Amino acid sequence: MVSVIIPSFNRAHCLPRAIESVLAQRSDVELQVILIDDGSSDGTERLVTEHYPEVTYAKQDNRGVSAARNLGLSLAKGRWIALLDSDDEWLPGKLEAQVKALEQSGLSVCHTNEIWIRNGIRVNQMKKHSKMGGWIYSQCLPLCVISPSSIVLNREVFDEIGEFDEDLPACEDYDLWLRLCSRYEVTYLDKPFVRKFGGHEDQLSRRFWGMDRFRAIALQKMLNQGNLPENLHQQTLDMLLKKLRILLKGAIKHNNEELIHYCEVTLAKYV
């Protein structure tokens, strides 16, 4: 069984597209579809319970996407866990191809390529967003190279690396991928099995300025856990210092005293 976790907050307008793209996979694999409503007030509960009775629905107070995904994990019954953001959709055959690839490779994690749609127009990914398989921790350091909507992983992985960090308001996926890819080899399907929609106002990347603030926290967590090989530890430290210096420059430009203090104190700790 594949347990699919869809967190959603006030996205009843696009939820049918996401849910139906998952239900379309039923002929290929056994499914458990879990919709976690993160405190929506737009009729999400009525939409899901009335039109999609086969979907497991749970609602929580508005606590963010990490808490929603973690609640979904607590309800999941499948051997495999798949994630889907409520504004994205899967293309036919996604889960079948990934489960097959995982079983053939003997690995625990699989992600795929994706199609980017921004404001209704397809856009090309930049070179820095290139995706790959293997031991990809080093490639994960600059920014996210795994899309949550593309991943399938063995549920036992979370027993080793932990769940999503609910203290991070953004970049929670970057944080998880660092923990994941420092310990697990990843298999990758180059076929685009996800349509990823962007450009709307409620995206986390548009709600929070200075996203590298949260990446810096994730990098510090990796350094503090103390189990990175020496070469990966140095790469992680180098990336942290790079991001802190960029953040400090921006903080000085915008006279952000709180961020200036954080960057200076953290730099002094590691330099």
C-alpha positions in Angstrom: 0.0 0.0 0.0 1.0 3.6 -0.7 -0.2 6.2 1.8 -0.5 9.6 0.1 -0.5 12.6 2.4 -2.0 15.9 1.1 -1.8 18.9 3.5 -4.1 21.8 2.6 -5.0 25.2 3.9 -7.8 27.1 2.2 -7.2 25.5 -1.2 -10.7 24.1 -1.9 -10.4 25.8 -5.3 -7.6 23.5 -6.5 -8.0 20.4 -4.2 -10.2 18.4 -6.7 -7.3 18.5 -9.3 -4.8 17.2 -6.7 -7.1 14.5 -5.2 -8.4 13.2 -8.6 -4.8 13.0 -9.9 -4.1 10.6 -6.9 -7.3 8.6 -7.2 -6.4 8.0 -10.9 -3.5 5.9 -9.7 -5.8 3.4 -8.0 -5.7 0.9 -10.9 -1.9 0.6 -10.5 -1.3 0.4 -6.8 -3.3 0.0 -3.5 -3.9 3.4 -2.1 -4.7 5.2 1.2 -5.3 8.9 0.5 -5.1 11.2 3.6 -6.1 14.8 3.4 -5.0 16.9 6.4 -7.0 20.2 6.6 -4.7 22.7 8.3 -7.5 24.8 9.8 -9.2 25.8 6.5 -12.3 28.1 6.5 -13.1 27.8 2.8 -15.4 24.7 2.7 -12.5 22.2 2.4 -14.1 19.8 4.9 -17.5 19.8 3.0 -15.7 19.4 -0.3 -13.7 16.4 0.8 -16.3 14.6 2.9 -19.1 15.0 0.4 -17.3 14.4 -2.9 -14.4 12.1 -1.9 -15.6 9.7 0.8 -12.8 7.3 0.0 -10.3 9.9 1.3 -9.3 9.8 5.0 -10.0 13.4 6.2 -8.6 14.9 9.4 -8.6 18.5 10.5 -6.3 20.4 12.9 -5.9 23.9 14.0 -3.7 26.0 11.7 -0.3 24.8 12.7 1.6 24.7 9.3 2.5 22.3 6.7 5.0 20.3 8.8 2.5 19.6 11.5 -0.1 18.6 8.9 2.3 16.2 7.2 3.3 14.7 10.6 -0.4 14.2 11.5 -0.7 12.4 8.1 2.2 10.2 8.9 0.5 9.2 12.2 -2.5 8.0 10.2 -0.6 6.3 7.4 -0.9 2.5 7.1 1.1 1.9 4.0 4.6 0.6 3.6 5.3 3.5 1.2 4.7 7.2 1.9 4.0 9.7 -0.9 3.5 13.4 -0.5 1.5 15.8 -2.6 1.1 19.5 -2.2 -2.5 20.6 -2.6 -1.7 22.9 -5.5 0.1 20.3 -7.5 -1.0 17.3 -9.5 0.4 13.9 -10.5 0.5 12.5 -14.0 -0.7 9.0 -14.8 1.6 6.1 -13.9 3.6 8.0 -11.3 3.2 5.7 -8.3 3.4 2.5 -10.3 6.7 3.6 -11.8 8.1 4.6 -8.5 7.1 1.5 -6.6 8.6 -0.6 -9.4 11.8 1.4 -9.3 12.1 1.1 -5.5 11.5 -2.7 -5.5 14.0 -3.2 -8.4 16.7 -1.1 -6.8 16.2 -2.2 -3.2 16.4 1.5 -2.1 14.1 3.3 0.2 13.6 6.7 -1.5 12.5 7.7 -5.1 11.8 11.1 -6.6 11.0 12.2 -10.1 11.3 15.0 -12.5 8.5 17.6 -12.8 6.9 20.2 -15.0 6.7 23.7 -13.7 3.7 25.9 -14.4 3.8 29.5 -13.3 0.8 31.8 -13.7 -0.6 29.3 -16.2 2.5 29.2 -18.4 5.0 26.4 -18.5 8.6 27.5 -17.5 11.9 25.8 -17.8 13.8 24.9 -14.7 17.2 26.6 -14.2 20.4 24.5 -14.1 20.7 24.9 -10.3 17.4 23.0 -10.0 18.7 19.9 -11.9 17.7 16.7 -10.3 19.5 13.4 -10.0 19.8 10.1 -8.0 22.5 8.5 -6.0 24.2 10.0 -2.9 23.0 13.5 -3.4 23.6 15.2 -0.1 26.1 17.6 -1.6 23.6 18.6 -4.3 21.0 19.3 -1.6 23.1 21.9 0.3 22.5 25.0 -1.9 18.7 24.6 -2.2 15.9 22.0 -2.5 16.5 19.5 -5.4 13.7 17.2 -4.4 10.1 18.3 -4.8 7.8 17.0 -1.9 5.1 16.2 -4.5 7.5 13.9 -6.3 8.8 11.7 -3.5 7.9 8.2 -2.4 9.8 6.7 0.5 9.6 3.8 2.9 7.8 4.8 6.1 10.7 3.3 8.1 12.9 6.1 7.0 11.1 8.5 9.3 12.0 6.2 12.3 15.6 6.9 11.6 15.7 10.5 10.5 12.7 11.9 12.3 9.6 13.7 10.9 9.2 17.3 9.6 10.5 20.0 11.9 7.4 21.9 13.1 9.5 24.8 14.3 10.4 25.8 10.8 7.8 28.0 9.1 9.4 27.4 5.7 12.2 25.3 4.1 11.0 22.3 6.2 11.4 20.1 3.1 15.1 21.3 2.7 15.7 20.4 6.3 14.2 16.9 5.8 16.1 16.3 2.6 19.4 17.1 4.3 18.7 14.5 7.0 17.4 12.0 4.4 20.2 12.3 1.9 23.0 12.2 4.4 21.9 8.6 5.2 20.1 7.3 2.2 20.9 6.7 -1.5 18.1 8.0 -3.7 16.8 6.6 -6.9 15.5 9.1 -9.5 13.1 8.8 -12.5 13.9 11.5 -15.1 10.3 11.4 -16.5 8.2 14.3 -15.3 5.4 12.8 -13.3 4.3 16.0 -11.5 2.8 19.2 -12.6 4.0 21.9 -10.1 2.0 25.1 -10.1 3.5 28.3 -8.9 3.0 32.1 -8.9 0.1 32.3 -6.4 0.1 34.5 -3.4 -0.2 31.8 -0.7 3.0 30.0 -1.5 5.4 29.8 1.4 8.2 31.2 -0.7 6.2 34.4 -1.2 5.0 34.7 2.4 8.5 34.6 4.0 11.4 36.9 3.1 15.0 35.7 3.3 14.4 32.0 3.0 18.0 31.3 3.6 17.3 32.1 7.3 15.6 28.8 7.6 18.1 26.9 5.5 20.9 28.2 7.8 19.0 26.7 10.8 18.8 23.4 9.0 22.5 23.5 8.2 23.3 24.2 11.8 21.2 21.2 12.9 23.2 19.0 10.5 26.5 20.2 12.0 25.2 19.8 15.6 24.1 16.2 15.2 27.7 15.2 14.9 27.4 12.2 12.6 28.4 13.6 9.2 31.5 12.2 7.5 34.4 14.8 7.6 34.0 15.8 3.9 30.3 16.3 4.2 30.7 18.2 7.5 33.1 20.6 5.8 30.8 21.1 2.8 27.9 21.8 5.2 30.0 24.3 7.2 31.1 26.1 4.0 27.5 26.4 2.8 26.3 27.7 6.2 29.0 30.4 6.2 28.2 31.3 2.6 24.5 31.7 3.4 25.1 33.7 6.6 27.4 36.1 4.8 24.7 36.7 2.1 22.0 37.1 4.7 24.2 39.6 6.7 24.8 41.7 3.6 21.1 41.9 3.0 20.3 42.6 6.7 22.7 45.5 6.7 21.3 46.9 3.6 17.8 46.8 5.0 18.9 47.8 8.6 17.4 44.6 10.1 19.1 44.6 13.5 17.6 41.3 14.6 19.0 39.5 11.6 22.3 41.3 11.7 22.7 40.1 15.3 21.8 36.5 14.4 24.2 36.4 11.5 27.1 38.0 13.4 26.7 35.7 16.4 26.4 32.6 14.3 29.3 33.5 12.1 31.4 34.1 15.2 30.5 30.6 16.4 31.8 28.8 13.3 34.6 31.0 11.9 
